[in-house]
Amino acid sequence: MKPKYSFFNNARYALEGILAMLRYEMAFRLELLVIIPALILNFFLPLSLLEHLFLAFVLFLILIVEALNSAIESCVDLVTEEFKTKAKIAKDCASAAVFFSVLLALFSWFFVLLGLL
């Protein structure tokens, strides 16, 4: 039987997911070391509201994709501990998604900041 929806339980699950990533995912911690200062810097840049929101969005997108990547890797590890080509492909594709989100953020910040010069 499916449990009844509860906003507070779902929020708790989300917080537990964040704590799990902080505890077990080194990549997430490293990304936070770059993203948090970048978000703070964003507040002090002389940009339009839309540009501020866009720069914050691409940073949060990295964290969102990293969370999905961690979920995929955990599910794959749960299913098999042996080397399987399809498991490797799933993990590599999820990692590629993180890579693309980082590239998007770098290019976005570069071009927005280039407009300030």
ABEGO torsion letter per residue (X at the ends): XBBBBBAAAAAAAAAAAAAAAAAABAAAAAAAAAAAAAAAAAAABBBBAAAAAAAAAAAAAAAAAAAAAAAAAAAAAAABABBBAAAAAAAAAAAAAAAAAAAAAAAAAAAAAAAAX
